[in-house]
Amino acid sequence: MRIGIIVAMDKELQQLRQLFSSDDIRVEKCGIGKVNAALGAQRMINEFHPDIIISSGCAGGNGDDIEVQDVVVSTELCYHDVYCGRAIDDTTQYGQVQGMPVRFTADAELLAKARKLDVHEGLIVTGDWFVDSKDKMRSIIEKFPEARAVDMESAAIAQTCYINNVRFISFRVISDIPLRDTDASMYHNFWDTVAEHSFQITKTFVESVICGG
């Protein structure tokens, strides 16, 4: 079984590559944002032919029970900055690319394995915006109150996997809680102090998939 792990930034790449040595597990950096994420996912599919793709990295968190360094696993994914309107198709919803599912769902078998770990589960929303203000986060949560994490890549990777019929799931380490933060101070502190062991759950999950646990 081949597993591809996609991250956006060098900091994430360095930490995750230290955790895996098997030739059947490839960790690659796509770059920040939806276009980079989709291109990176398609490149991995074309060159590595993975059975599973995991989106990993950090994200902003939402919810009273979410804390920095918690991990959110995707049950569903969509975009918080996409709206195709209703002039042509009045069934298209906010966050949905016309012609695509309203939400991309994580692979059911992978999600069942993830639920055995110490994670929060729920909707992850994606957009081309680093959420560095409470006002921006409020505008996102107003439309997606059930969102547990906000990132810049996962839904684009999920869409690419959907098109290519590749199993997908996202694990996101919470680096900050925008509604409790000021000037992204939590985010910067995350990388300075507590990020060292942030991706161990991704490693544990991959081991459980390989071993069939």
Residue frames as a rotation matrix with the C-alpha (Angstrom) as fourth column:
MET 1
0.576 0.817 0.000 0.00
0.817 -0.576 0.000 0.00
0.000 0.000 -1.000 0.00
ARG 2
-0.545 -0.737 0.401 1.27
0.741 -0.647 -0.182 3.44
0.393 0.198 0.898 -0.93
ILE 3
0.494 0.656 -0.571 0.43
0.846 -0.515 0.141 6.46
-0.201 -0.552 -0.809 1.19
GLY 4
-0.321 -0.536 0.781 1.03
0.653 -0.722 -0.228 10.05
0.686 0.436 0.582 0.12
ILE 5
0.263 0.314 -0.912 1.15
0.884 -0.457 0.098 12.85
-0.386 -0.832 -0.398 2.69
ILE 6
-0.060 -0.199 0.978 0.85
0.707 -0.700 -0.099 16.43
0.705 0.685 0.183 1.48
VAL 7
0.156 0.031 -0.987 1.81
0.828 -0.549 0.114 19.50
-0.538 -0.835 -0.111 3.52
ALA 8
0.878 0.296 0.376 1.99
0.458 -0.745 -0.484 23.17
0.137 0.598 -0.790 2.62
MET 9
0.804 -0.516 0.297 5.09
-0.544 -0.839 0.015 24.48
0.241 -0.174 -0.955 4.36
ASP 10
0.016 -0.922 -0.388 8.74
-0.333 0.361 -0.871 23.61
0.943 0.143 -0.301 4.95
LYS 11
-0.484 -0.193 0.854 8.24
-0.867 -0.028 -0.497 23.46
0.120 -0.981 -0.153 8.73
GLU 12
0.480 0.747 0.459 5.60
-0.747 0.623 -0.232 20.76
-0.459 -0.232 0.858 8.33
LEU 13
0.753 -0.246 -0.610 7.65
-0.382 0.591 -0.710 18.91
0.535 0.769 0.351 5.71
GLN 14
-0.276 -0.956 0.100 10.72
-0.614 0.095 -0.784 18.73
0.740 -0.277 -0.613 7.94
GLN 15
-0.363 0.166 0.917 8.81
-0.882 0.256 -0.396 17.32
-0.301 -0.952 0.053 10.88
LEU 16
0.655 0.724 0.218 6.84
-0.609 0.676 -0.414 14.73
-0.448 0.138 0.884 8.94
ARG 17
0.574 -0.494 -0.653 9.76
-0.478 0.446 -0.757 13.48
0.665 0.746 0.020 6.87
GLN 18
-0.472 -0.764 0.440 11.58
-0.802 0.165 -0.574 12.67
0.366 -0.624 -0.690 10.09
LEU 19
-0.097 0.554 0.827 8.76
-0.809 0.440 -0.390 10.32
-0.580 -0.706 0.406 11.06
PHE 20
0.822 0.490 0.290 8.69
-0.206 0.730 -0.651 8.12
-0.531 0.476 0.701 7.96
SER 21
-0.225 -0.964 -0.138 11.40
-0.646 0.042 0.763 6.08
-0.730 0.261 -0.632 6.23
SER 22
-0.078 0.258 0.963 9.44
0.405 0.891 -0.206 3.59
-0.911 0.374 -0.174 4.11
ASP 23
-0.957 -0.284 -0.063 9.59
0.032 -0.318 0.948 3.91
-0.289 0.905 0.313 0.33
ASP 24
-0.494 0.850 0.182 5.83
0.771 0.332 0.544 3.29
0.402 0.409 -0.819 0.32
ILE 25
0.509 0.594 -0.623 5.19
0.789 -0.612 0.062 6.54
-0.345 -0.522 -0.780 2.21
ARG 26
-0.401 -0.616 0.678 5.94
0.822 -0.568 -0.030 9.79
0.404 0.546 0.734 0.45
VAL 27
0.321 0.413 -0.852 5.77
0.725 -0.686 -0.059 13.20
-0.609 -0.599 -0.520 2.14
GLU 28
-0.411 -0.419 0.810 5.70
0.869 -0.449 0.208 16.20
0.277 0.789 0.549 -0.20
LYS 29
-0.425 0.226 -0.877 5.25
0.335 -0.860 -0.384 19.95
-0.841 -0.457 0.289 0.09
CYS 30
0.080 0.551 0.830 2.69
0.994 0.019 -0.108 21.49
-0.076 0.834 -0.546 -2.22
GLY 31
-0.886 -0.254 0.388 2.96
0.278 -0.961 0.006 25.13
0.371 0.113 0.922 -1.19
ILE 32
-0.723 0.586 -0.366 0.33
0.235 -0.289 -0.928 27.35
-0.649 -0.757 0.072 0.40
GLY 33
-0.390 0.694 -0.606 -3.17
-0.727 -0.636 -0.260 27.80
-0.566 0.339 0.752 -1.02
LYS 34
0.408 0.766 0.497 -5.75
-0.301 0.626 -0.719 25.96
-0.862 0.144 0.486 -3.09
VAL 35
0.812 -0.122 -0.571 -4.02
-0.566 0.071 -0.821 26.04
0.141 0.990 -0.011 -6.48
ASN 36
-0.254 -0.967 -0.008 -0.72
-0.902 0.240 -0.358 24.81
0.348 -0.084 -0.934 -5.08
ALA 37
-0.334 0.192 0.923 -2.58
-0.627 0.685 -0.370 22.13
-0.703 -0.702 -0.108 -3.12
ALA 38
0.728 0.674 0.128 -4.44
-0.318 0.497 -0.808 20.83
-0.608 0.547 0.575 -6.18
LEU 39
0.579 -0.591 -0.561 -1.31
-0.680 0.030 -0.733 20.85
0.450 0.806 -0.384 -8.33
GLY 40
-0.429 -0.791 0.437 0.66
-0.900 0.331 -0.285 19.07
0.081 -0.515 -0.853 -5.62
ALA 41
-0.005 0.520 0.854 -2.01
-0.479 0.748 -0.458 16.42
-0.878 -0.412 0.245 -5.18
GLN 42
0.906 0.363 -0.217 -2.27
-0.345 0.336 -0.877 15.79
-0.245 0.869 0.429 -8.90
ARG 43
0.194 -0.923 -0.331 1.51
-0.840 0.018 -0.543 15.56
0.507 0.384 -0.772 -9.22
MET 44
-0.489 -0.366 0.792 1.65
-0.783 0.583 -0.214 13.03
-0.383 -0.725 -0.572 -6.39
ILE 45
0.429 0.733 0.528 -1.11
-0.323 0.671 -0.668 10.97
-0.844 0.116 0.524 -7.99
ASN 46
0.872 -0.079 -0.483 0.58
-0.477 0.081 -0.875 11.01
0.108 0.994 0.033 -11.40
GLU 47
0.088 -0.979 -0.183 4.09
-0.755 0.055 -0.653 10.22
0.650 0.196 -0.735 -10.15
PHE 48
-0.724 -0.428 0.541 3.60
-0.690 0.433 -0.580 8.12
0.014 -0.793 -0.609 -7.00
HIS 49
-0.264 0.736 -0.623 0.20
-0.339 0.534 0.775 6.48
0.903 0.415 0.108 -7.62
PRO 50
-0.914 -0.118 0.389 -0.82
-0.404 0.166 -0.900 6.40
0.042 -0.979 -0.199 -3.93
ASP 51
-0.519 0.772 -0.366 -3.70
0.628 0.636 0.449 4.33
0.580 0.003 -0.815 -2.63
ILE 52
0.525 0.609 -0.595 -4.37
0.851 -0.384 0.358 6.96
-0.010 -0.694 -0.720 0.03
ILE 53
-0.336 -0.598 0.728 -3.60
0.406 -0.789 -0.460 10.66
0.850 0.142 0.508 0.31
ILE 54
0.291 0.315 -0.904 -3.47
0.953 -0.179 0.244 12.47
-0.084 -0.932 -0.352 3.64
SER 55
0.239 -0.194 0.952 -3.54
0.144 -0.962 -0.232 16.23
0.960 0.192 -0.202 3.97
SER 56
0.378 -0.187 -0.907 -1.51
0.923 0.154 0.353 17.16
0.073 -0.970 0.231 7.03
GLY 57
-0.512 -0.552 0.658 -0.34
0.436 -0.827 -0.354 20.40
0.740 0.106 0.665 8.58
CYS 58
-0.808 0.191 -0.558 -1.69
0.477 -0.345 -0.808 23.09
-0.347 -0.919 0.188 10.85
ALA 59
-0.314 0.792 0.523 -4.99
0.540 -0.304 0.784 24.96
0.781 0.529 -0.333 10.89
GLY 60
-0.765 0.230 0.602 -7.00
-0.548 -0.723 -0.420 27.46
0.339 -0.651 0.680 12.85
GLY 61
-0.815 0.436 -0.383 -9.45
0.524 0.836 -0.163 25.86
0.249 -0.333 -0.909 15.24
ASN 62
-0.497 0.735 0.460 -13.06
-0.626 -0.672 0.397 26.56
0.601 -0.090 0.794 16.18
GLY 63
0.344 0.712 -0.612 -15.09
0.102 0.619 0.779 25.36
0.933 -0.331 0.140 19.14
ASP 64
0.596 -0.034 0.803 -15.11
-0.726 -0.450 0.520 25.71
0.344 -0.892 -0.292 22.91
ASP 65
0.857 -0.226 0.464 -13.51
-0.117 0.790 0.602 22.28
-0.502 -0.570 0.651 23.31
ILE 66
0.721 -0.627 0.296 -10.70
0.556 0.268 -0.787 22.87
0.414 0.732 0.542 20.80
GLU 67
0.774 -0.560 -0.297 -7.26
-0.071 -0.542 0.837 23.84
-0.630 -0.627 -0.459 22.09
VAL 68
0.457 -0.719 -0.524 -3.91
-0.878 -0.269 -0.396 24.57
0.143 0.641 -0.754 20.48
GLN 69
-0.638 -0.770 -0.032 -2.10
-0.770 0.637 0.042 21.33
-0.012 0.052 -0.999 19.54
ASP 70
0.039 0.715 0.698 -5.34
-0.221 0.687 -0.692 19.34
-0.974 -0.128 0.185 19.36
VAL 71
-0.949 -0.314 -0.022 -5.84
-0.112 0.272 0.956 17.43
-0.294 0.910 -0.293 16.12
VAL 72
0.083 0.982 -0.171 -8.92
-0.593 -0.089 -0.800 17.68
-0.801 0.168 0.575 13.92
VAL 73
-0.841 -0.234 0.487 -9.70
0.214 0.683 0.698 14.92
-0.496 0.692 -0.525 11.44
SER 74
-0.687 0.561 -0.463 -12.00
-0.724 -0.584 0.367 15.67
-0.064 0.587 0.807 8.54
THR 75
-0.329 0.692 0.643 -15.41
0.318 0.722 -0.615 14.07
-0.889 0.002 -0.457 8.28
GLU 76
0.599 0.492 0.632 -16.31
0.784 -0.198 -0.589 16.52
-0.164 0.848 -0.504 5.52
LEU 77
-0.479 -0.754 -0.449 -14.55
0.533 -0.656 0.534 19.31
-0.697 0.017 0.717 3.63
CYS 78
0.515 0.534 0.671 -15.64
0.857 -0.348 -0.381 22.32
0.030 0.771 -0.636 1.60
TYR 79
-0.531 -0.694 0.486 -14.51
0.700 -0.683 -0.211 25.82
0.478 0.228 0.848 0.67
HIS 80
-0.006 0.525 -0.851 -15.34
0.823 -0.481 -0.302 28.85
-0.568 -0.702 -0.430 2.76
ASP 81
-0.298 -0.204 -0.933 -14.53
-0.167 -0.951 0.261 31.27
-0.940 0.233 0.249 -0.08
VAL 82
-0.993 0.021 0.112 -16.36
0.114 0.271 0.956 29.70
-0.010 0.962 -0.272 -3.05
TYR 83
-0.158 0.986 -0.061 -19.80
0.092 -0.046 -0.995 30.72
-0.983 -0.163 -0.084 -4.27
CYS 84
-0.865 -0.189 0.464 -20.93
0.430 0.197 0.881 29.85
-0.258 0.962 -0.089 -7.78
GLY 85
-0.727 0.635 -0.262 -24.27
-0.645 -0.762 -0.058 31.65
-0.236 0.127 0.963 -7.50
ARG 86
-0.433 0.678 0.594 -27.71
0.246 0.723 -0.645 30.37
-0.867 -0.133 -0.480 -8.44
ALA 87
-0.150 0.380 -0.913 -28.28
-0.770 -0.624 -0.133 31.96
-0.620 0.683 0.387 -11.83
ILE 88
-0.383 -0.070 -0.921 -27.70
-0.793 0.535 0.289 28.65
0.473 0.842 -0.261 -13.65
ASP 89
-0.240 0.225 -0.944 -28.24
0.298 0.943 0.149 26.04
0.924 -0.246 -0.294 -10.95
ASP 90
0.106 0.360 0.927 -30.31
-0.649 -0.681 0.339 27.03
0.753 -0.638 0.161 -7.93
THR 91
0.930 0.183 -0.317 -29.25
0.082 0.739 0.669 23.93
0.357 -0.648 0.673 -5.99
THR 92
0.048 -0.995 -0.086 -25.59
0.523 0.098 -0.847 24.92
0.851 -0.004 0.525 -5.70
GLN 93
0.849 0.280 -0.448 -24.70
0.515 -0.255 0.818 25.83
0.115 -0.925 -0.361 -2.13
TYR 94
0.703 -0.641 0.309 -22.22
-0.650 -0.755 -0.086 28.27
0.288 -0.141 -0.947 -0.66
GLY 95
0.103 -0.780 0.617 -18.84
-0.759 0.340 0.555 26.54
-0.643 -0.525 -0.557 -0.45
GLN 96
0.275 0.108 0.955 -19.60
0.327 0.924 -0.199 24.18
-0.904 0.368 0.219 -3.34
VAL 97
-0.712 -0.457 -0.533 -17.95
-0.431 -0.315 0.845 24.20
-0.554 0.832 0.028 -6.76
GLN 98
0.304 0.908 -0.287 -20.71
-0.822 0.098 -0.561 23.75
-0.481 0.406 0.777 -9.29
GLY 99
0.487 -0.044 -0.872 -20.70
-0.629 0.675 -0.385 20.18
0.606 0.737 0.301 -10.57
MET 100
-0.633 -0.701 -0.329 -18.83
-0.165 0.538 -0.827 18.90
0.757 -0.469 -0.456 -7.50
PRO 101
-0.066 0.608 -0.791 -20.36
0.820 0.485 0.304 17.49
0.568 -0.629 -0.531 -4.29
VAL 102
0.761 0.377 0.528 -21.70
-0.011 -0.806 0.592 19.94
0.649 -0.456 -0.609 -1.74
ARG 103
0.477 -0.672 0.566 -19.02
-0.839 -0.158 0.520 18.55
-0.261 -0.723 -0.640 0.58
PHE 104
0.063 -0.560 -0.826 -16.19
-0.499 0.699 -0.512 16.12
0.864 0.445 -0.235 0.05
THR 105
0.841 0.311 0.442 -16.36
-0.537 0.388 0.749 13.28
0.061 -0.867 0.494 2.55
ALA 106
-0.241 -0.937 0.252 -13.40
-0.959 0.270 0.090 11.50
-0.153 -0.220 -0.963 4.09
ASP 107
-0.328 0.030 -0.944 -13.00
-0.409 0.897 0.170 7.82
0.852 0.442 -0.281 3.25
ALA 108
0.590 0.730 0.345 -15.24
-0.615 0.129 0.778 5.91
0.524 -0.671 0.525 5.67
GLU 109
0.745 -0.360 -0.562 -12.72
0.487 0.869 0.088 3.18
0.457 -0.339 0.822 6.49
LEU 110
-0.345 -0.914 0.213 -9.95
0.520 -0.375 -0.768 5.70
0.781 -0.155 0.604 7.14
LEU 111
-0.164 0.369 0.915 -12.26
-0.582 -0.785 0.213 7.80
0.797 -0.497 0.344 9.29
ALA 112
0.849 0.490 -0.196 -13.16
-0.174 0.611 0.772 4.76
0.499 -0.622 0.604 11.39
LYS 113
0.271 -0.844 -0.463 -9.45
0.825 0.451 -0.341 4.19
0.497 -0.289 0.818 12.08
ALA 114
-0.497 -0.464 0.733 -8.93
0.131 -0.875 -0.466 7.88
0.858 -0.136 0.496 12.88
ARG 115
0.342 0.754 0.560 -11.73
-0.506 -0.354 0.786 7.80
0.791 -0.553 0.261 15.44
LYS 116
0.723 -0.157 -0.672 -9.70
0.528 0.753 0.393 5.36
0.445 -0.639 0.627 17.54
LEU 117
-0.370 -0.929 0.012 -7.13
0.777 -0.317 -0.545 8.11
0.510 -0.192 0.839 18.12
ASP 118
-0.102 0.254 -0.962 -7.20
0.791 -0.565 -0.234 11.20
-0.603 -0.785 -0.143 20.31
VAL 119
-0.919 -0.156 0.362 -8.74
0.374 -0.638 0.673 13.53
0.126 0.754 0.645 17.74
HIS 120
-0.252 0.878 -0.407 -11.65
-0.159 -0.452 -0.877 15.87
-0.954 -0.156 0.254 17.23
GLU 121
-0.676 0.062 0.734 -13.72
0.685 0.421 0.595 15.15
-0.272 0.905 -0.327 14.15
GLY 122
0.244 0.852 -0.463 -15.79
0.415 -0.523 -0.744 17.38
-0.876 -0.010 -0.481 11.93
LEU 123
0.837 0.187 0.514 -15.96
0.547 -0.312 -0.777 19.76
0.015 0.932 -0.363 9.03
ILE 124
-0.218 -0.885 -0.411 -12.76
0.566 -0.458 0.685 21.38
-0.795 -0.083 0.601 7.74
VAL 125
0.857 0.499 0.129 -13.22
0.414 -0.518 -0.748 24.46
-0.307 0.695 -0.651 5.57
THR 126
-0.146 -0.963 0.227 -10.60
0.838 0.002 0.546 25.75
-0.526 0.270 0.806 3.16
GLY 127
0.893 0.401 0.204 -9.90
0.444 -0.709 -0.548 29.10
-0.075 0.580 -0.811 1.56
ASP 128
0.062 -0.900 0.432 -7.16
0.815 -0.204 -0.542 31.35
0.576 0.385 0.721 0.24
TRP 129
0.396 0.072 0.916 -6.93
-0.341 -0.914 0.219 33.44
0.853 -0.399 -0.337 3.36
PHE 130
-0.556 -0.551 -0.622 -4.69
0.504 0.372 -0.780 33.23
0.661 -0.747 0.071 6.40
VAL 131
0.487 0.867 0.102 -7.20
0.389 -0.320 0.864 33.92
0.782 -0.381 -0.493 9.17
ASP 132
-0.523 -0.802 -0.289 -5.39
0.695 -0.205 -0.689 36.46
0.493 -0.561 0.665 11.29
SER 133
-0.838 0.307 0.451 -8.34
-0.455 -0.849 -0.268 38.41
0.300 -0.430 0.852 12.66
LYS 134
-0.753 0.631 0.186 -11.41
0.185 0.475 -0.860 37.65
-0.631 -0.613 -0.474 14.72
ASP 135
-0.030 0.774 -0.632 -13.61
-0.637 -0.502 -0.585 39.44
-0.771 0.385 0.508 12.19
LYS 136
-0.338 -0.150 -0.929 -12.46
-0.897 0.350 0.270 37.18
0.285 0.924 -0.253 9.36
MET 137
-0.988 -0.031 -0.149 -13.02
0.016 0.954 -0.301 34.08
0.151 -0.300 -0.942 11.46
ARG 138
-0.497 0.866 -0.047 -16.48
-0.065 -0.091 -0.994 35.28
-0.865 -0.491 0.101 12.47
SER 139
-0.025 0.493 -0.870 -17.41
-0.929 -0.334 -0.162 35.75
-0.370 0.804 0.466 8.81
ILE 140
-0.630 -0.251 -0.735 -16.40
-0.552 0.811 0.195 32.15
0.547 0.528 -0.649 8.09
ILE 141
-0.968 0.231 -0.101 -18.12
0.235 0.686 -0.689 30.65
-0.090 -0.690 -0.718 11.13
GLU 142
-0.417 0.860 -0.294 -21.28
-0.589 -0.503 -0.633 32.60
-0.692 -0.091 0.716 10.35
LYS 143
0.130 0.429 -0.894 -21.67
-0.970 0.242 -0.025 30.47
0.206 0.870 0.448 7.21
PHE 144
0.128 -0.177 -0.976 -20.13
-0.097 0.977 -0.189 27.29
0.987 0.119 0.108 8.65
PRO 145
0.343 0.048 0.938 -20.88
-0.873 -0.352 0.337 27.25
0.346 -0.935 -0.079 12.39
GLU 146
0.958 0.074 0.278 -20.08
-0.183 0.902 0.390 23.53
-0.222 -0.425 0.878 12.60
ALA 147
0.575 -0.803 -0.158 -16.56
-0.104 0.120 -0.987 23.95
0.811 0.584 -0.014 11.19
ARG 148
0.916 -0.308 -0.257 -13.88
0.355 0.325 0.876 22.56
-0.187 -0.894 0.407 13.48
ALA 149
-0.067 -0.981 -0.185 -10.84
0.501 -0.193 0.844 23.78
-0.863 -0.036 0.504 11.54
VAL 150
0.939 0.254 -0.230 -9.97
-0.034 -0.599 -0.800 26.33
-0.341 0.760 -0.554 8.86
ASP 151
-0.009 -0.983 0.182 -7.04
0.365 0.167 0.916 25.82
-0.931 0.074 0.358 6.51
MET 152
0.147 -0.035 -0.988 -5.81
-0.686 -0.723 -0.076 26.77
-0.712 0.689 -0.131 3.03
GLU 153
-0.605 -0.548 -0.577 -5.34
-0.795 0.390 0.464 23.39
-0.029 0.740 -0.672 1.30
SER 154
-0.738 0.107 0.666 -7.40
-0.169 0.926 -0.336 20.40
-0.653 -0.361 -0.666 2.47
ALA 155
0.306 0.944 0.124 -10.58
-0.068 0.152 -0.986 20.84
-0.950 0.293 0.110 0.40
ALA 156
0.426 -0.219 -0.878 -8.56
-0.889 -0.279 -0.362 21.40
-0.165 0.935 -0.313 -2.77
ILE 157
-0.739 -0.673 -0.033 -6.64
-0.673 0.735 0.081 18.16
-0.030 0.082 -0.996 -2.15
ALA 158
-0.453 0.666 0.593 -9.94
-0.003 0.664 -0.748 16.43
-0.891 -0.340 -0.299 -1.38
GLN 159
0.545 0.675 -0.497 -11.42
-0.481 -0.234 -0.845 17.66
-0.687 0.700 0.197 -4.66
THR 160
-0.058 -0.666 -0.744 -8.40
-0.990 0.134 -0.042 16.41
0.127 0.734 -0.667 -6.61
CYS 161
-0.892 -0.243 0.382 -8.65
-0.338 0.919 -0.205 13.02
-0.301 -0.312 -0.901 -4.90
TYR 162
-0.005 0.971 0.237 -12.38
-0.140 0.234 -0.962 12.90
-0.990 -0.038 0.135 -5.62
ILE 163
0.522 0.177 -0.834 -11.77
-0.800 -0.238 -0.551 13.51
-0.296 0.955 0.017 -9.33
ASN 164
-0.228 -0.752 -0.619 -9.04
-0.860 0.454 -0.234 10.85
0.457 0.478 -0.750 -9.41
ASN 165
0.714 0.619 -0.327 -10.90
-0.378 0.734 0.565 8.35
0.589 -0.280 0.758 -7.20
VAL 166
-0.361 -0.856 -0.372 -8.17
0.158 0.337 -0.928 8.26
0.919 -0.393 0.014 -4.55
ARG 167
0.472 0.528 -0.706 -9.03
0.750 0.180 0.636 7.68
0.463 -0.830 -0.311 -0.90
PHE 168
-0.325 -0.528 0.784 -8.52
0.144 -0.847 -0.511 10.79
0.935 -0.053 0.352 1.21
ILE 169
0.628 0.477 -0.616 -8.52
0.738 -0.113 0.665 12.13
0.248 -0.872 -0.422 4.74
SER 170
0.111 -0.573 0.812 -7.16
-0.014 -0.818 -0.576 15.26
0.994 0.052 -0.099 6.43
PHE 171
0.400 -0.104 -0.910 -5.43
0.912 0.145 0.384 15.60
0.092 -0.984 0.153 9.81
ARG 172
0.176 -0.305 0.936 -4.89
0.189 -0.923 -0.336 19.17
0.966 0.236 -0.104 10.98
VAL 173
-0.270 -0.371 -0.888 -3.00
0.952 0.035 -0.304 20.21
0.144 -0.928 0.344 14.09
ILE 174
0.757 0.617 0.215 -4.56
0.566 -0.783 0.257 23.28
0.327 -0.073 -0.942 15.66
SER 175
-0.320 -0.941 0.110 -1.99
0.823 -0.333 -0.460 26.07
0.469 -0.057 0.881 15.72
ASP 176
-0.999 0.042 0.026 -4.29
-0.049 -0.897 -0.440 28.86
0.004 -0.441 0.898 16.89
ILE 177
-0.211 0.975 -0.067 -7.87
0.952 0.190 -0.240 29.67
-0.221 -0.115 -0.968 17.84
PRO 178
-0.648 -0.205 0.733 -8.60
0.535 -0.808 0.246 32.85
0.542 0.552 0.634 15.85
LEU 179
0.319 0.855 0.410 -11.64
0.203 -0.484 0.851 33.83
0.926 -0.188 -0.328 17.91
ARG 180
0.883 -0.084 -0.461 -9.45
0.460 -0.037 0.887 33.82
-0.092 -0.996 0.007 21.04
ASP 181
0.016 -0.995 0.103 -6.32
0.967 0.041 0.252 35.24
-0.255 0.096 0.962 19.43
THR 182
0.849 0.125 -0.514 -4.89
0.030 -0.982 -0.189 38.67
-0.528 0.145 -0.837 18.66
ASP 183
0.496 -0.665 -0.558 -2.49
-0.857 -0.478 -0.192 39.36
-0.139 0.573 -0.807 15.77
ALA 184
0.718 -0.132 -0.683 -1.88
-0.247 0.870 -0.428 35.62
0.651 0.476 0.592 15.22
SER 185
0.027 -0.759 0.651 0.18
-0.973 -0.170 -0.158 35.43
0.230 -0.629 -0.743 18.41
MET 186
0.489 0.208 0.847 -0.98
-0.504 0.860 0.080 31.86
-0.712 -0.466 0.525 19.10
TYR 187
0.997 -0.075 0.005 0.17
0.044 0.517 -0.855 30.80
0.062 0.853 0.519 15.64
HIS 188
0.365 -0.924 0.116 3.67
-0.492 -0.298 -0.818 32.19
0.791 0.242 -0.563 16.07
ASN 189
-0.013 -0.327 0.945 3.95
-0.987 0.156 0.041 30.73
-0.161 -0.932 -0.324 19.56
PHE 190
0.853 0.385 0.351 2.88
-0.315 0.918 -0.241 27.34
-0.415 0.095 0.905 18.20
TRP 191
0.812 -0.573 -0.110 5.89
0.134 0.367 -0.921 27.15
0.568 0.733 0.374 15.91
ASP 192
0.107 -0.821 0.561 8.24
-0.655 -0.482 -0.582 28.58
0.748 -0.305 -0.589 18.50
THR 193
-0.378 -0.250 0.891 7.35
-0.926 0.100 -0.365 26.31
0.003 -0.963 -0.269 21.39
VAL 194
-0.121 0.463 0.878 4.97
-0.564 0.696 -0.445 23.38
-0.817 -0.549 0.177 20.95
ALA 195
0.536 0.439 -0.721 5.13
-0.839 0.184 -0.512 22.15
-0.092 0.879 0.467 17.39
GLU 196
-0.441 -0.895 -0.063 7.86
-0.894 0.432 0.121 19.56
-0.081 0.110 -0.991 17.93
HIS 197
-0.916 0.102 0.389 5.53
0.031 0.982 -0.184 16.63
-0.401 -0.156 -0.903 18.59
SER 198
-0.342 0.869 -0.357 2.50
-0.687 -0.491 -0.535 17.90
-0.641 0.062 0.765 16.69
PHE 199
0.053 0.361 -0.931 2.43
-0.970 0.239 0.038 15.28
0.236 0.901 0.363 13.97
GLN 200
-0.847 -0.396 0.355 2.70
-0.494 0.832 -0.251 12.10
-0.196 -0.388 -0.901 16.04
ILE 201
-0.043 0.905 0.423 -1.00
-0.276 0.396 -0.876 11.35
-0.960 -0.155 0.233 15.53
THR 202
0.551 0.164 -0.818 -0.50
-0.828 -0.013 -0.561 11.37
-0.103 0.986 0.129 11.76
LYS 203
-0.485 -0.803 -0.346 2.32
-0.800 0.567 -0.195 8.85
0.353 0.182 -0.918 12.24
THR 204
-0.727 0.261 0.635 0.19
-0.314 0.697 -0.645 6.66
-0.611 -0.668 -0.424 14.52
PHE 205
0.367 0.918 -0.150 -2.66
-0.516 0.066 -0.854 6.77
-0.774 0.391 0.498 12.02
VAL 206
0.271 -0.337 -0.902 -0.42
-0.927 0.162 -0.339 5.76
0.260 0.928 -0.268 9.10
GLU 207
-0.794 -0.599 0.104 0.98
-0.599 0.743 -0.298 2.86
0.101 -0.298 -0.949 11.13
SER 208
-0.375 0.735 0.565 -2.55
-0.283 0.490 -0.824 1.67
-0.883 -0.469 0.024 11.93
VAL 209
0.566 0.567 -0.598 -3.51
-0.720 -0.013 -0.694 1.76
-0.401 0.824 0.400 8.26
ILE 210
-0.096 -0.709 -0.698 -0.42
-0.891 0.374 -0.258 -0.19
0.444 0.597 -0.668 7.20
CYS 211
-0.923 -0.328 0.202 -0.82
-0.385 0.762 -0.520 -2.75
0.017 -0.558 -0.830 9.96
GLY 212
-0.448 0.837 -0.314 -4.58
0.059 0.378 0.924 -3.04
0.892 0.395 -0.218 9.48
GLY 213
-0.810 0.083 -0.580 -5.29
0.586 0.161 -0.794 -1.99
0.027 -0.983 -0.179 13.05
